[in-house]
Amino acid sequence: MAANRLSDTRSTRDIMTKQLTAMQPLDIDVPQPGHMVALADDLYWFRFSLPFRLNHINLYALDTADGWLLIDCGIKADSNAVQWPPMLDGPLAGKPIAGILVTHYHADHVGYAGQLSNLTGAPIMTGAIEHEMMRWALDMTNADYETLAGKIYSEFGLPEAVIDRTKKSGNFYRSLVGELPDVTILEAGHEIKTVAGNWQIRFDGGHSPGHMSFSDHARKLYLGIDFLLPRISPNISAPLRNINADVLADYFTYLHDMCSLDNDWLVISGHDWPYYGGGIRAAALKAHHQQRLAQLMDAARTSPLSTKMASDHLFPFELTDHEVFFASCEARAHLNHLFHSGKMNYARGKDNIGYFALT
């Protein structure tokens, strides 16, 4: 059942904005398994566990005249599958599932979408760029992945042992994401009418190439999912499909826009908790990435940097092979931004590793 409805009155917002430091958890219970929490008259929050260091994902349900619109769905795994029946037979029962909105192609958000669609009969909806990324990643064979990962990791300068293990692991995306049926493509500006308001969709690049988020301007509600997290910095990684892309520039564009978000908007995220102070958080994330760029510029004064060397500077601790993927691709995203900004040059060394040097 739903519990602890968060008051949507402006007076309550004003009090909370003054009393709470931005990005602190609000005085609202985290939903327990099989339950959901009402954040507005049409928006409900529930949480599933994940078998990763980031050990949970926040999922949402929008109440519409046609039924529930579910937002994201967890990974393809037995541990995720068993979390759905208590929701579908419990707080979501009594209304049909009208649709499944997938915000972006990352496995924790899309992984179970195909199975959930088959289970409920609901259509899957997402953006065009994200759908293209889903299809590309799912269509990649283990042999294709071995070739691509080997090529990129070698150019990064990663150790041969890591390269060999990664190549042998195969396309890990397919192990976490089920096959997708036909998908309905949504466009920027598409409006979702609910029982209590209107949510406008926007798409932005950075964490993923066309990440979907939702705004109800009348009620000052922003469902930002993974782009404006309250505690951790979203992973901004150069994608394997285009390893030289300047995705950080896309994220800076988004953050610049979000810096103007009034601090009395409720920001609702894909991980951790809802919070006020989205503009403050956007400015902090912008400063965080600018500091990392400065860190790499300083390191490059000593010698040119490979992606592996840059990753070691930004993440100076032991990493699992899974974490090496995210750390090295995030380091590459920062190097790419410095290259595209004209602050670094790029060249292959005699060892065939790519190096970035100050201009």
N, C-alpha and C positions, 0 to 999 in steps of 0.2 A: 504494500500500500504506500501511498505518498505520505510524506511527513514533513513538518517544519517548513511550511510555505514562507518564503522570504517576502516580506512586505514590499510592495512596489510603490509606496507613497513617496513623494519627493521629500517630505519632512524626515522620514526615516533615512533616506539616502544622505541628506545633509548632515544628520547626526553621525552616521557611520563614516562619512568622508572626513569629518573633523576628528573623530575619535580614533580611527584606525590608520596606522601607517600603511601606505600603499603596498600591495602584494601580500599582506597578512591574510591568513584564513579568516573568513567571516564566521560569525557565531551561528553556524548551521551544521547539523550533523552530516558526516559523510555517509552516503547510502550503504547499508549493509546488504549482503548477498540476498537476492530475491526481493529486494525493496527498491523504491526510488523516492527521490526527494523533489518536491516542487520548487522550482526557482522562479516561476512566474505562473500565471493562470493557464498557460499553454505549453510550458517547457518543463520537462522532468529529467532528472539526472539519475543515472545508475552507473555502477562501477564494476568492471570485470578485472580479475587478476591476470597478469602476464608472467611468463616464465623467464623474465629478463631482469637485468639490474633495475631498469625502470619497470617496476613490478605491477603496474596497473594501467588501465585505460578508462577514461570517462566516456560513457556513451549517453546519448540523449534521445528523448522522444518528444516530438511536437504533436500536439493535439489538434487535429483538423476535423472539419465536417465529414470528411471521407474516412477518417480513422487515424491511426498513428503513423507519423513519418519518423522512422528510426534513423539516427545519425551515427554512422560507423558501427562496427560489429565485431572487432577483435580478430584474432588469427585463426587459421585453419589448424585446429588441434583438438584432441579429445578434452583437454583441460578447459578449452573455451566452449566447446559444444555443450558440455554439461551445465554451463552457466545460463544457457538460453531458456530451457524449459521452465525453470522457476519464474522467469520473467514473463514469458508468453502465457503461461497458465496462471500467473498470479496478477501483478498490477497492470499488465497490458491486456489481460483477458477482457472480453466483453466488447471490444472494438476490433475491427479488422486492421491488419497491418497494410496501410495504403501505399507505402513505398519505403525504400532503403536508400538513404542519401550517403554516398561515400565521398568524404571530403578530399582525400588524396590517395595516391597509389601505394603508400607504405603499408607493409604487411599487417601491422596491428590495427589498421583502419579498414582495409578491404578484405583481409584474409578469409573471413567466414561469409562474405557477402553472397557468393553463389549458393552455398548450402542453406543460408537463411532465406534466400529467395525461393529455393525449392521447397523449403519447409512451410513458408507462409503464403506462397503464391504472389508475393509483392514484387514489383519491378525495382530494378536497381537504377539509380540516377547519379550521375557524376559529371564533371567537366570534360571537355574534349581532350585537352592535353593530358590530363591525368588518365583518362581511358586509354589513350595511345601508349602511355608509359606502362600501364597494367598489361596490355596486350603484348608489348615488346618484351617485357620481363617474363611473362608466362610462356611466350613462344620460344624463348631461348633454350636450346637443348643443353644438357650437361657438357657436351663437347664444345658447343659454342661458348659457353661460360668459361670453360677451361682455357680456351684460346684468348678470350677477351681479358679475363682476370690476369692470366700470365703476362700478357703484353703490357697491361697497365701497371701491374705491381712491379714488373721489372723496370719500367721507366721511372717509377717512384723511387727505386733504390731499396726496396724492402728485402729482407734476408731471404735466401733461397728456401730455407725451411718453411717460412711462412707462405711463400709462393706455392710451394709444392702441396702443402696442406690445403690451401685455398682452392687450388685446381682440382684436387681430389674430392673436395667436399661437394662439388657440383653446384648447380643453380639453387642456392638456399631459398630464394624467393618462392620457387615452386613448392618447396616443402612447407611453406607457411601460408600460401594463398591458393585457394581452390579455383577450379575452372569457373569462368564467368559466363552466364547466359547473355542474351542481348541486353544492351544497356541503353537507357534514355539519356541523351546528352542535354545538359542544362547550360544556359548562357548567362554571362554577367548581367545583372539587373533583373533577372528572373525573380518574381515575387511569390512567396509562399504565404497564403492566407490561412490563418489558424482561427481557433475559436475565440482568441483574445487579441489578435494583432496581425501585423504584416511584417514578414521577414524578407529582406532584400539580400540576394546573393552577390558576392564579389569573388573574384579570383586574383590571386597574387603569386609571384614567384619568389623563390628563396629556399625555404625548407623543402619544397617540392615545386615543380614548374608551374602548376596552376591550382594551388591549394584553395579550396572552397571555404568561405566563412560567411556568417549571416549577421545582419544588423536589423534591429527594430528601432528606428530612430525616434518614434513617438515615445517609447518607453525606456530609451537609453539602455538597450541590451545589446551586447556584442558577443556572439558565439564565435570566438577566434580559433578554437581547436588548438593546433600545434604552433601557431605563428606568434602568439603572445603569451607564453607560459609564465606563471607567476614566480617560479623558483629557479628553474634551470633555463639555460640558453638553448633554444631549438637548434638541432643539428643543421648546419648549413654546409652541405657537401657538394663538391663537383660530381655530377652524375656519370656513371660508367658509360652511358650512351654518348655523352659529349664532355669528356674529361677536361677540356680547356674552357668550358663555359664560365662566364662571370656571373654566377648565381648570387654572389654577395651583393652585386650592384642591384639586382632585383630586390633583395631583402632590404637594402638601404632605402630603396624607393618606397617600399611598404612601411618601414619604420618611420620615415619622414612624414608620411601621411598620418600614421597613428600617433605621432607626437602631439598632434592637435586634438586628440580625443579628450573630451572633458573628463575630469577625474571622478565625476559622479555617474559615469556609465558603469554598469556591471559587466565585467569581462569574464567570460565562461570558457574554460580551457579543456583540452583533450587529456591533460594530466594535472595532478594536484588539485587545486581548489578554485572556486570563483573568487573574484576580488575586485576592488575599486582601485583606480589609479592607472588605467591603461596608458595614458600619455606619459606618465612618469616611467612606467616600465619600458615603453618603447624607447625613450631617451636613454635609459640605462643599458638596454640591449645594443643600441647604436654605439654607445661609448665602449661597451665591452668589445665589440668587433673592431672598432678603431684602435683600441689598445693592443689587440692581437696583431693588427697590421703593423703598428709601430714596433712591436716586439720582433717581428720578422725582419723589418727594415734594419733594426739595430743588429740582429744576428748576422744579416747579410753583409755588414760592414767588415766582418772578419773573413768570410769566404762565401762563394755562391752556395745556395741552398738547394738540395734535392727535396722532394716531397717528404721523404723519410726524415731528413734532418729537420725540416720545418715541423713535422708532427712531433718529433722528440722535444722541440722547444716549447710547443704549445701544450703537449700532454706528457710531462716528464714523470711518468709512472708506468708500472707494468700493465700491459693490455692483453686481453684475450684476442684470439684471431678475429672474432666477431667485432670486438671493439677497435682493432687495428683498421678494419674497413672504414668505420665511421671517422676515426681520428685522422687517418691519412687523407681521406677524401675531403674532410673539413679543412685540413691544412692546405690541400691543393686549391680549394676554393679561395682561400686568402691569398695564396701566391698568384692565382689567376687574376684576382682583382688588382693586385699591385702591377701585374704585367699589363692588363688592359688600361690601367690608369697612367701608364708610361713611366712608372717608377722602377720597374725591373725589366730586364731582358731575359730571354729564354734561349738555351742552346743545349744540344745533346753533347755529353762528354764522350771521351774515348771508350768509356765503359758502357756506353749507350744509355746511361741514366740522364734524365732531364735535370738541368740546373737553372736556377733563377739567380741573376746577379743584378746589383744596383746599376741603374743607368748613369 
